[in-house]
Amino acid sequence: MTTPSTEPRTAFPEHFQAFIRGHVQHRVGDGPLEDIPVGQTVDVATAIASLVLSWESEGQPVTVTLAKEEFELYVSQGDIEVQGANETTAAASA
């Protein structure tokens, strides 16, 4: 029998910004993967099991959702840089 992990999960603020530094993708419904533009600053809202990223593209709002584990993976790989979070949170996610 295995026991659940007791490692603390990364705690993100309710609202913050992040900078896309590398290859980050999201899926719209059942469609193909789409890239989030490298160099894009995004607003991030924390939900229960996901993070909602939003930005403007050609004057139009864009909103996508990434699972929390997926977001944390992109952060740990350096593809997403969390901004506006305290240094403890940023260090824990690196």
N, C-alpha and C positions, 0 to 999 in steps of 0.2 A: 504494500500500500504506500502510495506517495503522499507527501504532505504538501500543502500549498506553499508557494514561495513566500517568504517573509521579507524579501528585499523591498525596500521602500520604492514606490513608483515616483517618477518625476512629477512634482506638483507645479502646474503652470498657473499663473494668475488668471482671473476670469476673462480679462481683455488685455491684449498686448500686441506688439508688432513683431514681425519677423522679416528677415531678408533672405531671399532665395539665392543661394550661392552656387548650387550645382543642379544636377538633373533630378527634378522632382516631378512626379506624374500623379494624376488623379483619373478616376474613371467616372464618366457621366452615365448613370444607370447601368445598362448592360452593354454600353458602347465601348469603343476602343479607348485605350489609355491616351490621355492628352497631357502635354507638358505645361507646367507653370513656368512662365518666362524667367530665365536666369537674370538676376539684377533687379527683380521686382520686389518692392516692399509690400507686404500684405498685412492687413489687420486680421487678428486671430481672436476668436471667441471660443472659450472652453465649454464643451457640452459634457454629458455624462460619460460617454465612451468614445468621443470623437472631438476633433477640433475643426472649426469652420473658418476657412480662409477666404478673405474677400479683397478685391482690388478693382481698379477701373482699367479697361482696355478699349482704346479708341472712343473714350467718353461713355462707355457702357459698363454698368456694374457686372462683376463676375464673382460668383460665390461657389466654393467647392468644399467638400467635406473629406477629411482624412481620418481614418481610425487612429486612436491615440497611439497604439503600438507602431503604426506606420509613421506617424509624425515623429515619435521618439527615435525611430530608426534613422530617418532623414537628418535629425539633429545630431545624433551620435556619429553619423558619417560625414558631417560638416556641410551637407547640402542645404540645410536650413540653419540660419543663425537667429537665435531668439534675442529680441531687443526689448528693452523696457521691463525686464524681469530682474529680480535681485541677483547678485553674484552667486549666491548659494544655489539657486535654481538653475542658473546657467551652467555652473560647474557640475551639478548633478546630472545634467542632461548631456554633457560632453563625453 
